[in-house]
Amino acid sequence: MINVTDLRNGTYFEEDGIPFEVLNYEHIKLGRGTANIKIKAKNLLNGAITNKGYISGKRVDEADLTEKRVIFLYRTRDACVFSDEENKEELEIALEKAGEKRRFLKKGMTVEMLLYEGEALAVTLPIKVTFKVKEAPPDARGNTISSSYKEVVLENNLKVKVPMFIDKGERVIIDTRTGSYVERAK
């Protein structure tokens, strides 16, 4: 059991058999009486975001979640398939649950997978990932006073704005949180 005052951003808990992730925590104490805890939580089974309120002494169940290191293998029409690093067992996560993160997956990439009762709920990617530039228009020299960017296509068909000096075949580092260019890979 977890005291609701210990629910901070990123904490997992379970209520009525449903696992939740705390997105926002707020502790409110007005004058006399007990404090109120207000949280914004994401239902890990269906992705719905709800607001919940508790009195400060209440306790909630700890979510029985498991994290595994897995290797991305391939994508099907409706799922991403991974291999467990330890026992080579194949695990799938639905495309809806993988969300926007699936755009950054590439074959052989190691990620963390969150499981609840054997069902994959989410994947956590490395913050920076290196990709090869598949298509790049020629750079048009011109106004060099301000930063100039062009749109390129990466090996995973992701379109990203990069500086003008990046050419086809080069490797670039992308931030998976924002989907933006970080630097040229060395």
C-alpha positions in Angstrom: 0.0 0.0 0.0 1.2 3.5 -0.8 0.1 6.6 1.1 -1.4 9.1 -1.4 1.0 11.8 -0.1 3.8 9.7 -1.7 2.2 9.7 -5.2 4.5 11.9 -7.2 4.8 12.4 -11.0 5.8 9.2 -12.7 4.6 7.0 -9.8 2.4 3.9 -10.5 -0.5 2.8 -8.4 -3.5 0.5 -8.8 -7.2 1.3 -8.1 -10.1 -1.1 -8.7 -7.8 -3.4 -10.6 -6.6 -0.7 -13.0 -3.0 0.5 -13.1 -2.5 4.3 -13.2 0.5 6.5 -13.8 0.6 9.9 -11.9 1.0 12.7 -14.3 0.5 15.6 -11.9 0.4 15.8 -8.1 -1.0 18.6 -6.0 -1.1 18.9 -2.2 -3.8 21.3 -1.0 -4.1 22.3 2.7 -6.6 25.0 3.6 -6.7 26.1 7.3 -7.9 23.5 9.7 -8.7 19.9 8.8 -7.0 17.4 6.6 -5.2 18.1 3.4 -6.5 17.2 0.0 -4.4 15.4 -2.6 -5.4 16.1 -6.2 -3.7 14.1 -9.0 -4.0 13.8 -12.7 -3.5 10.1 -13.6 -3.3 8.1 -16.8 -5.1 4.8 -17.0 -2.4 2.5 -18.4 -4.9 0.0 -19.9 -6.9 2.4 -22.1 -4.8 5.7 -22.0 -7.7 7.8 -20.5 -6.6 10.7 -18.3 -8.6 11.3 -15.2 -8.5 13.7 -12.2 -8.7 12.0 -8.8 -9.0 13.5 -5.3 -8.0 11.9 -2.0 -7.9 12.9 1.7 -4.4 12.9 3.0 -4.2 9.6 5.0 -5.8 7.5 2.3 -3.7 4.6 0.9 -3.8 3.0 -2.5 -2.5 -0.3 -3.8 0.9 -0.4 -5.4 0.7 -1.4 -9.1 2.3 -4.8 -9.9 4.2 -3.7 -12.9 7.3 -5.3 -14.4 9.9 -3.6 -16.6 11.9 -5.7 -19.1 14.7 -4.9 -21.4 13.6 -5.9 -24.9 15.0 -5.6 -28.4 12.8 -4.3 -31.3 12.4 -6.9 -34.0 9.8 -5.8 -36.5 6.4 -4.1 -36.9 3.2 -5.8 -38.1 0.0 -4.2 -39.3 -1.3 -3.8 -35.7 1.6 -4.4 -33.3 5.3 -3.9 -32.7 7.2 -7.1 -31.9 10.1 -7.3 -29.4 12.4 -10.0 -28.1 13.0 -10.4 -24.3 16.8 -9.9 -23.8 16.9 -12.7 -21.1 14.9 -15.6 -22.5 14.4 -14.5 -26.2 10.6 -14.8 -25.8 8.7 -12.6 -28.3 6.5 -9.8 -26.8 4.0 -7.7 -28.7 2.6 -4.2 -28.0 -0.4 -2.8 -29.9 0.4 0.1 -32.1 -2.0 2.3 -30.2 -0.2 1.6 -26.9 3.2 2.2 -28.5 1.9 5.6 -29.6 4.1 8.1 -31.2 7.2 6.3 -29.9 6.8 3.7 -32.6 8.1 6.2 -35.1 11.6 6.1 -33.5 11.9 2.3 -33.3 14.5 0.7 -35.5 15.6 -3.0 -35.8 17.9 -4.1 -33.0 17.1 -1.1 -30.7 17.1 -2.0 -27.0 14.2 -0.4 -25.1 12.4 -0.8 -21.7 8.9 -2.4 -21.8 6.4 -1.9 -19.1 4.2 -5.0 -18.4 1.1 -5.5 -16.3 0.0 -9.1 -15.7 2.0 -10.2 -18.8 0.4 -7.5 -21.0 2.6 -4.9 -22.6 1.5 -1.4 -21.7 4.2 1.0 -22.9 7.8 1.2 -24.1 10.5 3.7 -23.0 13.0 4.7 -25.6 16.5 6.1 -25.2 16.4 9.9 -25.2 18.8 10.1 -28.2 18.7 7.8 -31.2 21.0 7.8 -34.3 19.5 7.5 -37.8 20.9 7.5 -41.3 19.6 10.2 -43.7 17.8 8.4 -46.6 16.8 11.5 -48.7 18.0 15.1 -48.5 17.5 17.9 -50.9 20.5 19.9 -52.0 21.4 22.8 -49.7 20.6 26.2 -51.1 23.2 28.6 -50.0 21.8 32.0 -49.4 20.8 33.9 -46.2 23.5 32.7 -43.8 22.8 35.3 -41.1 20.1 33.2 -39.5 20.0 29.4 -39.1 18.6 27.7 -42.1 17.0 24.3 -42.0 15.8 21.7 -44.6 13.5 18.7 -44.3 15.2 15.3 -44.7 13.8 11.8 -44.7 15.5 9.3 -42.3 15.9 5.5 -42.7 12.6 4.9 -40.8 10.8 7.4 -43.1 10.6 10.0 -40.4 10.8 13.6 -41.7 13.0 15.9 -39.6 14.3 19.5 -40.0 18.1 19.5 -40.0 20.7 22.2 -40.7 21.5 22.8 -44.4 24.9 21.1 -44.2 23.4 17.6 -43.6 23.6 15.4 -46.7 22.2 12.0 -47.8 24.0 9.1 -46.2 25.0 11.0 -43.1 24.0 9.9 -39.6 22.1 12.3 -37.3 21.1 12.1 -33.7 17.4 12.7 -33.0 15.7 13.5 -29.6 12.9 10.9 -29.2 11.0 13.2 -26.8 10.6 16.0 -29.3 11.4 14.4 -32.6 13.9 17.1 -33.3 17.5 17.1 -34.6 20.2 17.3 -31.9 23.5 16.9 -33.8 25.4 15.1 -36.5 26.6 11.7 -35.3 30.3 11.2 -35.1 
